[in-house]
Amino acid sequence: MNDPKGGIQAILERWSAEEVVPRLFRKDFTIWAEKDLPELSKRLGWIDLPETMDQTMDEVLRITEEVRGAGLETVVLLGMGGSSLAPDLFAKVFGNRGGFPRLTVLDTTHPEAILRVTESLNFESTLFIVSSKSGGTLETRTLMEFFWHRVKEIQKEPGRNFIAITDPGSSLEQTARERGFRSCVEAPADVGGRFSALTPFGLLPAALLGIDLRALQVSARRMKSACEGSTGEKNPAALLAAAVGKELQDGFAVLPLETDSLYAPFADWLEQLLAESTGKSGRGILPVLREKTARPGAFEEAKDGFVVKIHAAQKEKGEEAEETIGDLRNKGYVIALRDPIELGGEFFRWEVATALLGELLSINPFDQPDVQLAKDFAKKVLEGKGRGEEIEEVPEEEVDRFLKEAVTAETQYIALQAFIDPSEENAVWLKKERERIERKTGRFVTVGFGPRFLHSTGQLHKGGPACGVFVQIVDEIQEDCPIPGKEMTFGRLIRGQADGDYLALRQRGRKVIRMKHGMEDFFDPL
């Protein structure tokens, strides 16, 4: 193992001496805190999932066959954060098998995106999965009411077009019973949202796409065996965590993630797991996501440093594909997957590594104490009690001036926070802006669509160290739509969420500017 400074080996040796890994698999909360905390010992159920996920598999497979038999050809999943990222990953990496429904994940409150999905649907043959651990997630509940109202206009029993996934006893479970949903699937209460890929939150959408859940479980079990049964550099999760932990400086690190195009969606899932789990108490790890095709910029200049590479295993003609359970090579940690089904093991590897990084950072990796701050500010703004109307919106050309003044030697990253329609065109524009700003500032630039990023990197932005600079992007809503049962539109909601996050960042002393972006500016020369 190439570790000339001894940092990785020193971490592994300490973990071995203190039996950190065996204690983790025994669910010993004292790894992270002297006393138990509300979201600590009761959030360790993910450790058992490679064995226990088969307890829910029969129900998930039964529902899948029922949905196919009912002629439901399209599935729209309504969720945010941990409830949406694994399903989105499954849909993008695997697609749907022949004879199985198509899956669309809707995790935005932007009205134009909502209307675009609405216009594409045949409501009679569409199933809506309402996915929320708490049952009260604002975005998910408002989307549910919107589509419930639409289905109710044409169906005598609209509940037949809805399924809920939630924790036992949640308000969503009660709603599902009252409205006669086709099913209400209970998820384990002792697994947090971002650790829930191998629970019904991930498994039911995967099954509906036709993914082999048994094979997914085999992959997860194999990885658990490798992590639980070995120590030191032979433990793929411990080695990964030690290698990432070695990069920490003053409790913070930017972690470049390089993927091929196939596994780029996995990096989105990983972004939430790492950023929301570690970004607190002034510390954190910020993943920076890149595909191999990215244009030169700050990311490429940093390749002399540590990078995690995730890609499909290569094979020569007539030879077996390389098998890499994870090792250190050329200043990077390399993960080569022979088949996408091995993502089952990757979920588990990274969850264990994240828990171990929490130990290194001396934080609780299972809570999200600063996410609520933006929600509270947004609520005040939407109730007319906030200061959203005082937020200045500047033209695009003012952003360069702001960055020139705001980016200092202490700046580690710049975050583009886009509360705009998450369309393909906008994604392309943001990528160009990211690359331009990286070249101009020499800093890493992250991109997130709001309100989705509020449930992932949003925690690190406010709870991590004050080493980021933030550019919030909003647009003029061209076509709005009301939220049934509320005196509010989705356009007003997403602007209130943008206001809330802006004010939360300001309250935490962050450098933030709001940019007004119009459709006519797309693809202008940069």
C-alpha positions in Angstrom: 0.0 0.0 0.0 1.4 3.4 -1.1 1.2 5.4 2.1 4.5 7.2 2.6 3.3 9.5 5.3 1.7 6.7 7.3 -1.6 8.6 7.7 -3.8 5.8 6.3 -1.9 3.1 8.2 -2.1 5.1 11.4 -5.9 5.5 11.2 -6.3 1.8 10.5 -4.1 0.8 13.4 -6.0 3.0 15.8 -9.3 1.6 14.6 -7.9 -1.9 15.1 -6.6 -1.2 18.6 -9.9 0.4 19.6 -12.0 -2.3 17.9 -13.9 0.4 16.1 -15.1 -1.9 13.2 -16.4 -4.7 15.4 -18.1 -2.2 17.7 -19.8 -0.6 14.7 -21.3 -4.0 13.7 -22.4 -4.5 17.3 -24.1 -1.1 17.0 -22.1 0.5 19.8 -23.1 4.2 19.7 -20.1 5.2 21.9 -18.1 5.2 18.7 -19.6 8.6 18.0 -20.8 10.0 21.4 -20.4 9.3 25.1 -24.2 9.4 25.6 -26.9 8.2 23.3 -28.6 10.9 21.1 -32.1 11.0 19.5 -30.7 10.1 16.1 -27.9 7.8 16.9 -28.5 4.3 18.3 -32.0 4.3 16.8 -30.5 4.9 13.3 -28.3 1.8 13.0 -30.7 -0.6 11.4 -29.0 -0.2 8.0 -26.2 -2.5 9.3 -28.6 -5.5 9.2 -30.2 -4.8 5.9 -28.1 -7.2 3.7 -29.7 -10.0 5.8 -33.1 -8.5 6.7 -34.0 -6.9 3.3 -35.4 -10.3 2.3 -38.2 -9.8 4.9 -39.7 -7.1 2.8 -38.8 -8.6 -0.6 -41.9 -10.8 -0.8 -44.2 -7.9 -0.3 -42.3 -5.7 -2.8 -42.4 -8.4 -5.5 -46.1 -9.1 -4.8 -46.9 -5.4 -5.3 -44.8 -5.3 -8.5 -46.8 -8.1 -10.0 -50.1 -6.5 -8.9 -49.1 -3.2 -10.6 -48.1 -5.0 -13.8 -51.3 -7.0 -13.8 -53.3 -3.8 -13.4 -51.9 -2.4 -16.6 -50.1 0.5 -14.9 -47.4 1.3 -17.4 -45.8 4.4 -15.9 -44.6 5.1 -12.3 -44.0 8.6 -10.9 -42.2 8.7 -7.6 -42.8 11.7 -5.5 -40.0 12.1 -2.9 -37.0 14.1 -1.8 -33.5 13.3 -0.7 -33.1 9.8 0.6 -36.5 8.9 -0.7 -35.7 9.8 -4.3 -32.0 9.5 -5.0 -31.8 5.7 -4.9 -34.8 5.3 -7.2 -33.4 7.9 -9.5 -30.1 6.0 -9.6 -31.9 2.7 -10.4 -33.9 4.3 -13.2 -30.9 6.0 -14.8 -28.4 3.1 -14.5 -30.7 0.1 -15.2 -33.6 1.5 -17.1 -36.7 -0.7 -17.2 -36.9 -4.2 -18.4 -39.4 -5.2 -21.1 -42.8 -5.6 -19.6 -42.1 -3.4 -16.6 -43.2 0.2 -16.0 -41.2 3.2 -16.8 -40.1 5.2 -13.7 -40.0 9.0 -13.4 -38.7 10.6 -10.2 -40.1 14.0 -9.4 -38.2 15.8 -6.7 -38.7 19.4 -7.5 -41.4 22.0 -6.7 -40.7 24.0 -9.8 -44.1 24.3 -11.5 -42.7 24.1 -15.1 -41.1 20.7 -14.3 -44.3 19.5 -12.6 -46.4 20.6 -15.6 -44.0 19.0 -18.0 -44.4 15.6 -16.2 -48.1 16.1 -16.0 -48.5 16.7 -19.7 -46.6 13.5 -20.5 -48.8 11.2 -18.4 -51.8 9.0 -19.2 -53.3 9.2 -15.7 -55.4 6.1 -16.0 -52.2 4.0 -16.5 -49.9 5.9 -14.1 -49.0 4.8 -10.6 -47.8 7.5 -8.1 -45.5 6.4 -5.3 -45.6 8.9 -2.4 -42.3 8.3 -0.6 -41.5 10.0 2.7 -39.9 8.6 5.8 -41.5 11.1 8.2 -44.7 11.4 6.1 -44.7 15.2 6.4 -42.0 16.2 3.9 -43.4 19.5 2.5 -42.4 18.9 -1.2 -43.7 15.3 -1.2 -47.1 16.2 0.4 -47.8 19.1 -1.9 -46.9 17.0 -5.0 -49.2 14.2 -3.7 -52.1 16.6 -3.3 -51.5 18.0 -6.8 -51.6 14.6 -8.5 -54.3 13.3 -6.3 -56.5 16.1 -7.4 -55.7 15.3 -11.1 -56.4 11.6 -10.8 -59.6 12.2 -8.7 -61.1 14.2 -11.7 -61.0 11.1 -13.9 -61.0 8.1 -11.5 -63.8 7.0 -9.1 -61.2 5.3 -6.9 -58.1 7.4 -7.2 -56.4 5.5 -4.4 -55.8 2.6 -6.8 -53.3 4.8 -8.6 -51.3 5.5 -5.4 -48.8 3.7 -3.2 -47.2 5.1 0.0 -43.8 4.2 1.4 -43.3 5.6 4.9 -42.4 4.8 8.5 -44.9 3.0 10.7 -47.4 5.4 12.3 -46.6 8.4 10.1 -49.1 10.9 8.9 -48.7 9.6 5.4 -49.6 6.1 6.6 -52.8 7.5 8.0 -53.6 9.4 4.7 -52.9 6.3 2.7 -55.4 4.3 4.8 -58.1 7.0 4.7 -57.8 7.5 0.9 -57.7 3.8 0.0 -54.2 3.7 -1.5 -53.4 0.5 -3.4 -50.7 -0.2 -0.8 -48.9 1.4 2.1 -45.4 -0.1 2.5 -43.8 0.3 5.9 -40.1 1.0 6.0 -37.9 0.2 9.0 -38.0 3.1 11.4 -34.4 2.5 12.6 -32.9 3.4 9.2 -32.4 7.1 8.2 -33.4 8.4 4.8 -30.0 8.6 3.3 -29.1 5.1 4.4 -32.4 3.6 3.0 -31.4 2.4 -0.5 -31.8 -1.2 0.6 -35.2 -0.6 2.3 -38.6 -0.4 0.5 -37.7 3.2 -0.4 -35.2 1.8 -2.9 -36.3 -1.8 -3.3 -39.9 -1.2 -4.5 -38.9 1.3 -7.3 -36.1 -1.2 -8.2 -38.5 -4.1 -8.4 -40.9 -2.1 -10.5 -38.1 -1.5 -13.0 -37.5 -5.3 -13.2 -34.2 -5.3 -11.3 -33.2 -8.6 -9.7 -33.5 -7.9 -6.0 -32.1 -11.2 -5.0 -28.9 -10.4 -6.9 -28.8 -7.0 -5.4 -29.0 -8.6 -1.9 -26.2 -11.0 -2.7 -24.0 -8.1 -3.6 -24.8 -6.3 -0.4 -24.2 -9.5 1.7 -20.8 -10.0 -0.1 -19.7 -6.5 0.8 -20.9 -6.8 4.4 -18.9 -10.0 4.8 -15.8 -8.3 3.4 -16.3 -5.3 5.8 -17.3 -7.2 8.9 -14.9 -10.1 8.6 -11.6 -8.3 7.9 -9.5 -5.6 9.4 -6.9 -3.1 8.2 -6.4 -2.6 4.5 -8.3 -5.8 3.6 -11.5 -4.1 4.8 -12.8 -2.3 1.7 -14.9 0.3 3.7 -12.2 0.9 6.4 -9.5 1.4 3.8 -11.7 3.8 1.8 -12.6 5.8 5.0 -9.0 6.0 6.1 -7.9 7.1 2.7 -10.5 9.8 2.6 -9.9 10.7 6.2 -6.2 11.2 5.5 -7.2 14.2 3.3 -8.9 16.0 6.1 -7.4 19.4 7.0 -8.9 21.2 10.0 -11.9 18.8 9.8 -12.7 19.4 6.1 -11.9 17.9 2.8 -13.1 18.3 -0.8 -13.4 14.8 -2.3 -13.2 14.5 -6.0 -15.4 11.7 -7.4 -14.6 10.6 -11.0 -17.1 8.3 -12.7 -17.8 7.0 -16.2 -21.2 8.0 -17.6 -22.9 4.8 -16.5 -22.2 5.4 -12.8 -22.5 9.2 -12.7 -26.0 8.8 -11.0 -24.4 6.8 -8.2 -22.3 9.9 -7.4 -25.5 11.9 -6.9 -26.6 9.4 -4.3 -23.2 9.4 -2.7 -23.2 13.2 -2.5 -26.1 13.2 -0.1 -24.7 10.4 2.0 -21.4 12.1 2.6 -22.3 15.7 2.7 -25.4 15.5 4.9 -23.8 12.9 7.2 -20.5 14.7 7.8 -21.3 18.4 7.2 -21.9 19.6 10.8 -20.2 21.1 13.8 -17.9 23.1 11.4 -16.5 20.0 9.8 -17.4 17.9 6.7 -16.5 16.2 3.5 -17.8 17.7 0.3 -18.0 15.4 -2.8 -17.3 17.0 -6.1 -18.8 15.0 -8.9 -17.2 14.6 -12.3 -17.6 12.4 -15.3 -14.4 11.4 -17.2 -15.4 13.6 -20.1 -15.4 16.8 -18.0 -13.4 19.7 -19.6 -10.2 20.8 -17.9 -10.6 22.9 -14.8 -9.9 23.0 -11.1 -10.8 19.3 -10.9 -8.2 18.2 -13.4 -5.6 20.4 -11.8 -6.2 18.6 -8.5 -5.7 15.2 -9.9 -2.2 15.1 -8.3 -4.2 14.8 -5.1 -6.6 12.1 -3.8 -9.5 11.1 -6.0 -12.1 8.3 -5.9 -12.8 6.6 -9.2 -15.9 4.6 -9.9 -16.2 2.9 -13.2 -17.2 -0.2 -15.1 -14.6 -2.9 -15.0 -12.6 -3.2 -18.2 -12.0 -6.5 -19.9 -10.0 -7.6 -22.9 -11.6 -9.8 -25.6 -12.0 -13.3 -24.3 -11.0 -12.4 -20.8 -12.9 -12.0 -17.6 -13.5 -8.4 -16.4 -11.2 -7.1 -13.8 -12.5 -7.5 -10.3 -11.8 -4.7 -7.8 -13.4 -4.7 -4.5 -11.7 -1.5 -3.9 -8.0 -0.6 -3.6 -5.5 2.3 -3.5 -3.9 3.0 -6.9 -2.1 6.1 -8.1 -3.2 8.4 -5.2 -6.8 7.3 -5.7 -9.3 4.7 -4.4 -10.5 2.7 -7.4 -13.8 0.8 -7.6 -14.3 -1.2 -10.7 -17.8 -2.8 -11.0 -18.3 -5.8 -13.3 -22.1 -5.4 -13.3 -24.5 -2.6 -12.2 -26.1 -5.1 -9.8 -22.9 -4.7 -7.6 -24.3 -1.3 -6.6 -26.0 -3.3 -3.8 -22.6 -3.8 -2.3 -21.6 -0.2 -3.0 -24.5 1.2 -1.0 -23.2 -0.8 2.0 -19.5 -0.1 1.5 -20.1 3.7 1.5 -22.5 3.6 4.4 -19.9 1.8 6.5 -17.2 4.2 5.3 -19.4 7.2 6.1 -20.0 5.9 9.7 -16.3 5.5 10.1 -15.6 9.0 8.8 -18.1 10.2 11.4 -15.8 8.7 14.1 -12.8 10.4 12.6 -14.6 13.8 12.6 -16.1 13.3 16.1 -19.6 13.9 14.9 -22.9 12.0 14.8 -23.2 11.0 11.1 -26.9 10.1 11.4 -28.5 13.5 12.2 -29.0 16.6 10.1 -29.3 19.5 12.6 -28.9 22.4 10.2 -31.5 21.3 7.5 -34.3 22.6 9.6 -32.9 26.2 9.6 -33.7 26.8 6.0 -37.1 25.2 6.4 -37.9 27.6 9.3 -36.9 30.7 7.4 -38.9 29.5 4.3 -42.0 29.0 6.5 -41.7 32.5 7.9 -41.3 33.9 4.3 -44.3 32.0 3.1 -46.3 33.2 6.0 -45.3 36.8 5.3 -43.2 37.1 8.4 -39.8 36.8 6.7 -37.5 39.2 4.8 -37.6 37.5 1.4 -38.7 40.7 -0.4 -35.5 42.4 0.7 -33.2 39.9 -1.1 -31.5 41.7 -4.1 -31.5 39.9 -7.4 -28.5 40.8 -9.6 -28.0 40.4 -13.3 -25.7 37.6 -14.5 -22.8 40.0 -15.2 -22.6 41.0 -11.5 -21.7 37.5 -10.5 -18.2 37.7 -11.7 -17.6 40.8 -9.7 -19.0 39.2 -6.6 -16.8 36.1 -7.0 -13.7 38.2 -7.6 -14.3 39.9 -4.2 -15.7 36.9 -2.3 -13.3 34.2 -3.2 -10.3 34.4 -0.9 -7.4 32.1 0.1 -9.8 30.4 2.6 -12.4 29.6 0.0 -12.5 25.8 -0.7 -15.5 25.7 -3.0 -18.2 27.6 -4.8 -21.8 26.3 -4.8 -24.2 27.1 -7.6 -27.7 26.7 -6.1 -30.2 26.6 -8.9 -33.9 27.1 -7.9 -34.9 26.7 -11.5 -36.5 24.1 -13.8 -34.3 21.0 -13.6 -34.5 20.5 -17.4 -31.8 19.0 -19.5 -31.2 22.4 -21.1 -30.7 24.0 -17.7 -28.4 21.2 -16.6 -26.2 21.8 -19.7 -26.1 25.5 -19.0 -25.1 25.0 -15.4 -22.3 22.6 -16.4 -20.9 25.3 -18.7 -21.2 27.9 -15.9 -19.5 25.5 -13.5 -16.6 24.9 -15.9 -16.2 28.6 -16.6 -16.1 29.6 -12.9 -13.7 26.8 -12.1 -11.3 28.0 -14.8 -11.6 31.6 -13.6 -11.3 31.1 -9.9 -9.3 27.9 -9.6 -11.8 26.6 -7.0 -14.0 23.5 -7.1 -17.6 24.3 -8.1 -20.6 22.2 -7.1 -24.0 22.4 -8.7 -27.4 21.6 -7.1 -31.0 22.0 -8.2 -33.2 23.4 -5.4 -35.0 22.3 -3.4 -33.4 18.9 -4.0 -29.9 19.9 -2.7 -31.4 21.3 0.5 -31.8 17.6 1.6 -28.2 16.8 0.8 -25.4 19.4 0.5 -27.6 22.0 2.1 -26.7 20.5 5.5 -23.0 20.9 4.9 -23.4 24.5 3.4 -24.7 25.7 6.8 -23.3 23.1 9.2 -19.9 22.6 7.7 -17.0 25.1 7.8 -17.4 28.6 6.5 -15.2 28.0 3.4 -17.8 28.1 0.7 -19.1 30.9 -1.5 -22.7 30.6 -2.8 -24.4 31.8 -6.0 -28.2 31.3 -5.8 -30.0 31.2 -9.2 -33.7 31.9 -9.6 -35.9 32.4 -12.7 -39.1 34.0 -13.7 -41.9 31.4 -13.6 -43.4 31.2 -17.1 -46.3 29.0 -16.2 -47.4 28.4 -12.6 -49.9 26.0 -11.0 -51.8 26.0 -7.7 -51.3 23.7 -4.8 -54.7 22.1 -4.1 -56.0 23.0 -0.6 -53.6 25.8 -0.1 -53.7 29.5 -1.0 -50.3 29.1 -2.7 -48.8 28.1 -6.0 -45.8 25.9 -6.6 -44.0 29.0 -8.0 -44.5 30.8 -4.7 -43.4 27.7 -2.8 -40.1 27.3 -4.6 -39.3 31.0 -4.3 -40.1 30.8 -0.6 -37.7 27.9 -0.3 -35.0 29.9 -2.2 -35.6 32.8 0.2 -35.4 30.6 3.2 -32.1 29.1 2.2 -30.6 32.5 1.3 -31.6 33.9 4.7 -30.3 30.8 6.5 -26.9 31.2 4.7 -26.8 34.8 5.7 -27.6 34.0 9.2 -24.7 31.6 9.3 -22.4 34.3 8.0 -21.9 32.8 4.5 -21.1 34.8 1.4 -24.1 34.5 -0.9 -25.5 36.4 -3.9 -28.7 35.8 -5.9 -28.6 35.8 -9.6 -31.7 36.4 -11.8 -31.6 34.1 -14.8 -33.9 34.3 -17.8 -34.6 31.8 -20.5 -33.3 34.2 -23.1 -29.8 34.0 -21.7 -29.3 30.3 -22.3 -26.2 29.4 -24.3 -25.0 33.0 -24.7 -21.2 33.2 -25.2 -19.6 32.8 -21.8 
